[in-house]
Amino acid sequence: MHNPDLPRLLLVEDDPVLGPLIGELLADDYRVQLAPDGQKGLHLALTESWDAMVVDRGLPAMDGLALVAALRRKGIATPALILTALGATSDKIDGLDAGANDYMSKPFDAGELRARLRAMTRSFAPAVALVDVGGWLFDPTNRSLRSPYGEHVGLTAKESELLALLAASPERVFTRAELLESLFHPEDSPSVIDTYVHYLRKKVSKSLVRTVHGLGYQIGDGA
């Protein structure tokens, strides 16, 4: 069962054995979506939000380097690692010039792959300003809230994403369906929204998130 707090990773790999194997190797750290060819990978990369991508180079329908280059031309900056059997220096240069952030040769060490992904996503972490939420200072980067009295409250990744979405449009009331579509898996029950709202209120304050009866949720005053 997938953990909604884990970051999302798009794996584009056509090998029917290696693809699922890589997915299993990364399952403790990411929610992995496997795309079996370049065209499917391009579609998913353009239409959904991802924290990282691992892309095979020799793909059917569309070469992995062409896929990454197409994403960069579209302004998609998702960190991408090319994972391929082509390990010559010239191949690595081609991959990096196409827009990849890292390049790894097969066969590979699973621990090194995980470490490279951690380093790659750290280097892409944007500097985000603190957000005032009813006197609390919300730091989306570090997933934390600081009270007016200096108390720090840590948040999970999904709690932070939910709070960030609500705080970005303080006048807007979000329906459960909108929040579910933006933050969770389509197969999840809408009740998962209520669960995470409960978590936030329990950690901070009941007024941090306001219930608008019959409509949905809105950021509150945090008092």
matplotlib code that plots the C-alpha trace (Angstrom):
import matplotlib.pyplot as plt

x = [0.0, 1.4, 2.4, 0.9, 3.7, 6.5, 7.7, 6.7, 9.1, 8.5, 10.5, 10.7, 12.0, 11.0, 12.7, 9.8, 12.1, 14.3, 11.5, 9.5, 12.8, 13.9, 10.4, 10.7, 14.2, 13.0, 9.6, 10.7, 11.7, 9.3, 5.9, 7.1, 5.1, 6.5, 6.2, 7.1, 8.2, 9.3, 5.9, 4.1, 6.9, 6.7, 2.9, 3.1, 5.9, 4.0, 0.6, 1.5, 3.8, 6.9, 9.7, 12.2, 12.6, 14.7, 14.9, 16.3, 18.1, 17.3, 13.5, 10.9, 8.8, 11.1, 14.7, 15.4, 17.6, 15.0, 12.4, 14.4, 15.3, 11.6, 10.7, 13.4, 12.1, 8.7, 10.1, 9.7, 12.6, 11.9, 15.3, 16.1, 18.7, 19.5, 20.1, 21.6, 23.9, 25.8, 28.5, 31.2, 32.3, 30.8, 27.5, 27.4, 28.2, 25.3, 23.0, 23.9, 23.8, 20.3, 19.2, 19.7, 20.9, 22.8, 23.8, 24.3, 25.5, 24.0, 24.7, 24.2, 24.4, 21.0, 22.5, 24.3, 21.2, 19.2, 22.1, 22.3, 18.6, 18.8, 21.6, 19.9, 16.6, 18.4, 20.2, 16.8, 15.1, 13.8, 14.2, 10.7, 9.8, 8.1, 4.3, 2.4, -0.6, -2.5, 0.7, 2.4, 5.3, 5.1, 8.3, 7.3, 10.9, 11.6, 7.9, 7.6, 5.5, 6.8, 4.4, 4.6, 6.3, 9.0, 7.5, 8.3, 5.9, 7.1, 4.8, 4.8, 5.2, 1.5, 0.5, 2.9, 1.5, -2.1, -1.2, 0.8, -2.1, -4.7, -2.3, -1.5, -5.2, -6.4, -9.7, -10.6, -12.7, -11.3, -13.7, -12.6, -12.6, -10.2, -7.8, -8.0, -7.1, -4.2, -2.6, -3.6, -4.1, -7.3, -8.2, -8.0, -11.2, -12.2, -12.1, -8.3, -8.7, -10.6, -7.9, -5.1, -7.0, -7.5, -3.8, -3.0, -5.5, -4.3, -0.6, -1.3, -4.8, -8.4, -8.7, -5.7, -8.0, -11.6, -14.5, -17.0, -20.0, -21.4, -18.4, -15.0, -11.9, -10.2, -7.1, -8.0, -6.4, -4.4, -5.2]
y = [0.0, 3.4, 6.0, 9.4, 11.2, 9.9, 12.0, 10.9, 9.4, 8.7, 5.7, 5.4, 1.9, -0.6, -3.7, -5.9, -7.3, -4.4, -1.8, -3.4, -4.4, -0.7, 0.2, -2.2, -0.9, 2.6, 1.9, 2.8, 6.3, 7.1, 6.5, 5.1, 5.2, 3.0, 4.1, 1.4, 3.7, 7.2, 8.5, 7.3, 8.8, 12.1, 12.3, 11.6, 14.0, 16.8, 16.2, 15.3, 16.6, 14.7, 15.1, 13.2, 11.0, 8.0, 7.6, 4.7, 5.9, 3.2, 3.4, 2.4, 5.1, 7.9, 7.9, 8.9, 11.8, 13.1, 12.8, 14.9, 17.4, 17.8, 18.4, 21.1, 22.9, 22.9, 24.4, 21.2, 21.3, 18.0, 16.5, 13.7, 10.9, 8.9, 5.2, 3.3, 0.6, 3.3, 4.4, 6.0, 9.5, 10.8, 9.2, 10.9, 14.3, 13.8, 13.0, 16.0, 18.3, 17.0, 18.4, 15.4, 16.2, 13.0, 9.9, 6.4, 3.3, -0.2, -2.4, -0.2, -0.3, 0.3, 2.2, 4.5, 5.1, 6.1, 8.4, 10.1, 10.7, 12.2, 14.5, 15.4, 16.4, 18.3, 20.4, 21.4, 22.3, 25.9, 28.7, 29.3, 32.3, 31.8, 32.1, 33.8, 31.7, 33.5, 34.5, 31.1, 31.1, 28.2, 27.0, 24.7, 23.7, 22.4, 21.3, 23.2, 25.8, 28.3, 29.9, 33.5, 32.2, 30.3, 26.9, 24.6, 22.0, 19.5, 18.4, 15.4, 15.9, 15.6, 17.8, 20.4, 20.1, 20.5, 23.6, 25.1, 24.7, 26.3, 29.1, 30.0, 31.1, 32.2, 33.6, 30.4, 27.5, 24.2, 21.3, 17.8, 16.8, 19.6, 18.8, 15.1, 15.7, 18.0, 16.1, 12.5, 9.4, 9.3, 6.0, 7.4, 8.1, 11.8, 11.0, 11.2, 15.0, 15.0, 12.9, 15.2, 18.3, 16.6, 16.0, 19.6, 20.9, 18.4, 19.5, 23.3, 24.6, 23.8, 27.2, 26.6, 25.1, 26.3, 24.1, 25.8, 23.6, 22.1, 23.4, 22.3, 23.8, 27.1, 28.3, 29.7, 32.2, 29.7, 31.4]
z = [0.0, -1.0, 1.6, 0.6, 2.6, 0.3, -2.7, -6.1, -8.6, -12.3, -13.5, -17.3, -18.0, -20.7, -19.3, -17.9, -15.2, -14.3, -14.2, -11.4, -9.6, -9.5, -8.3, -5.4, -4.6, -4.3, -2.7, 0.8, -0.2, -3.1, -4.5, -7.9, -11.1, -13.9, -17.5, -20.0, -22.9, -23.8, -25.0, -21.9, -19.7, -21.5, -21.1, -17.4, -16.9, -18.6, -17.0, -13.4, -10.7, -9.7, -7.3, -9.4, -12.5, -13.4, -17.1, -19.2, -22.3, -24.8, -24.7, -27.3, -28.9, -27.7, -26.6, -23.0, -23.8, -26.2, -23.5, -21.0, -23.7, -24.6, -20.9, -20.5, -23.6, -22.0, -18.8, -16.7, -14.2, -12.4, -11.4, -13.8, -13.6, -16.7, -16.0, -18.9, -20.1, -22.1, -19.8, -21.9, -21.0, -24.3, -23.4, -20.0, -21.6, -24.1, -21.2, -19.2, -22.2, -22.9, -19.5, -17.2, -13.7, -13.2, -15.2, -13.9, -15.8, -15.6, -13.8, -10.8, -7.0, -5.3, -2.4, -4.8, -6.8, -3.7, -2.6, -6.0, -5.9, -2.5, -3.6, -6.8, -5.1, -2.4, -5.0, -6.5, -3.3, -3.9, -1.4, -0.1, 2.0, 5.4, 5.3, 8.0, 9.1, 11.9, 13.6, 13.1, 10.6, 8.2, 6.6, 3.7, 2.9, 6.4, 7.0, 10.2, 12.0, 14.6, 17.0, 18.1, 21.3, 19.5, 19.7, 16.7, 15.3, 12.7, 9.9, 7.7, 3.9, 3.2, 6.1, 4.8, 1.2, 2.5, 4.6, 1.7, -0.7, 1.7, 2.7, -0.9, -1.5, 1.9, 0.6, -1.2, 0.1, -1.3, -1.7, -0.7, -4.3, -5.2, -2.3, -3.1, -6.8, -6.0, -3.1, -3.1, -5.2, -7.3, -5.7, -2.1, -0.2, 0.3, 4.0, 3.9, 3.6, 6.9, 8.5, 7.6, 8.6, 12.0, 12.2, 11.5, 14.1, 16.7, 16.2, 16.1, 16.7, 15.8, 14.1, 11.8, 9.2, 9.0, 8.0, 5.7, 6.1, 2.9, 0.9, 2.2, 4.0, 4.2, 5.9, 9.4, 11.7, 13.8, 17.0]

ax = plt.figure().add_subplot(projection="3d")
ax.plot(x, y, z, "-o")
ax.set_aspect("equal")
plt.show()
